[in-house]
Amino acid sequence: MDVTHTIGRRKTAIARIYMTAGSGEIKVNNRDYKDYFSSLPLQYKINQSFEIAGQKDAFDVKANVEGGGITGQAEAIRLAIARALVKTNEELKPILRSNGLLTRDSRMVERKKPGQKKARKRFQFSKR
């Protein structure tokens, strides 16, 4: 099988993955994903697409991730894996879509405005 290349994004994190048929090995930035994402909830997010699709140990994944924090990076990888699974098998699309794994979460940090302390917080107002 050839290499499937997809991109996933979340906040400012960008994940580029290369998926091939294999034994279930997942590498993130040339490290094992369990070393890169030390907490179990983040490891679950990485494997969530495979578990829902029933393809647990069918593919090897090499992911290059940059930007954002570790949670955003894990969710970007999850989206990229879901997109790659749909590329390999179109019948998985309704299952992944109903679980919300193919939806790009477009929420971003609101920018800071001039004359304010943060995006929405104002400087303290003194009446007198």
N, C-alpha and C positions, 0 to 999 in steps of 0.2 A: 504494500500500500504506500502511496505517496504521502508527502508531508502536507498537513492542513495548517494554514497560517491564518490566525484571526487576531483581532484587537479588541480589548475591553477597556472601558474607562469608568472611573468613579471619582468625583471631586477633581483633584489635580493628579490623581494616579493614572498611569497608562501602563497596560499590560499587553505585551505582544507574546503570543504563544505559538509553538510549533508542535503539533500533535501527530504522532505516528502510531501504528499498530505495535503493541508491545505487551509488557507485563504489569503495567500500572505504576511505573516509576515516575515521580514528579520532581523536577528540578526547578528551583527559582533562583535566578542569578547565579547559576552554576553551584548551588548548594541544595541539599535535600530540603523539601518543603517543611519537614518537621523541625529542622534546625532553624530555618528562616522565620517560620511562624511558630513560636514556642507554645502559645496557648491553644488549648483544645478547641474552643469555639472558632478560631480562625482556621484551624486545620479542617474542621467540619465544613466550613464555607468552601474551602478548596475542593473537597470531595463531594459536595452536595449535588452538583450537576450529574456526576457519574452515578451516584446512588439512586437518584430519581429516574435516570434513564436505564438503570440496570446494566451498566457497562463498567462495573467497578474496576476490574483489572485487565481491561481490554486495550488500553492505550497508554503510551508514554508521552509525557508532556515536558517540554522545555519552555520556561517562561522567563522573559526579560521584563522587569518591572522597574519603573522610575517614578519619582514624584509622590507627593502625598504621604500619609502615614500608613502603618501596617494594616489597619482595618480597611482603608480605601484600596490598598493594593490587593488584599485578599478578595474583596468584592469585585475588583476589576478582573482578576484572574478567573473568578467564578463566571462572570459574564462571557469572557473570551472562550472558556471551555464549553459553555452552553452553545455558543455560536458555532464552535468547531464541530460539536456533536450533530447539530442540525445540518451542517455542510456534508457530513459523512452519511447521515441517514435522515432524510426529510420527514420520516414518520414520527420522529421524536419531538417535532415542533409543538404539537398540541399539549403534550405532557409537560414539557419545559415551560411553555407559555402559561399554562394554568397555575404553575407553581411560582410564577413571577421571575423566572431566571433569565428570560430573554429581554426584559425591559431595562433600558438604560436609565439609571437613576440620575437625573440631570440636576439635582440640587447642588448648588455651589455656595461658597462663603460669600456673603454680601460685602461689597466694598465699603471701606471707611470713607465717610463724607467729610469735606473740609468744614471747619467750624463746629465739629462734633468730636466727642471723645472716642467713640467707636462707630459702628455702622448705624446704630439707632440711638445709642446713649448720648445724651447731651451733656455739656459742661454744666456745673451746678449754677442755678439761677439765683441771684440775690436781688430781692425786691428793694431793699434799702441799703 
